[in-house]
Amino acid sequence: MFALKRVRFQLPEHEIIWKKEVEAHHAVKSNYILPLIESGIWKTRSGLSEGCLVLPYYKNGTVQLK
């Protein structure tokens, strides 16, 4: 199972911020940061762009006790 984070871009700046988030996921490898499995951008029927991040699913949330 996976978690899907969807972000609708209302302004061009939002897409730039989203791309920086994707870059940050790729740049940092840590047990404290969720690994990014996949990402993508596409146009919706309304003409807006939308970005998605596919992340691991954690049944009890992202804060896990070890």
N, C-alpha and C positions, 0 to 999 in steps of 0.2 A: 504494500500500500504506500501511497505517496500523498504529500500535501501540495496543493496548488495555490500559489499566490498570484492573484490577478490584479493588475494595475491599469486603469483607464487613463490615458494621457489627455488632459484637457488643454494643455499648452505644450508647445515644442520643448520648453525647458524641462517638462516632466519626463520626457523620453531621455533627455541627456542625463538627468539624475538617476533614472532607472538603469541606464547603461553603466554608470559609475558603480551602482550596487552590484551588478553582474561582474564587473572587473574586480571589485573588492572580494567577492566570493572566490574568484579564481586566484587572486593574489595571496590569500591568507589560508593556510592549512593549520587548523587548530581543533582540538577536542571540544572547545567552547563555542565554535561557530558551526552552524549547520552546513553540511556540504551541499553545493548546488549540483543537482543531477542534470538538469536541462533548462534552457531558457529560450524564449522566442518572442517576436513582435509580429503583429498582423493588424490589418485594418478591419474594423467592425462594419456591419451593415450600415450603421449611421455615418460612416466615414471617419470616425475617430480611430486612433491607433490604440492598441492594448498590448501590454507586455505580461508575460507569464513566467514564473519561476517554479520549477518542479523541485521539491525538497523532500527529504525523508519524512515519513509520518511517525509521530510519537503519540501513542494512545493517551498518555497522561500529560500531554503538553511538552514543550521543549525544555523545560527545566527538569532534569532527571537526577535522582539520587543514585550514587554508586555504592 
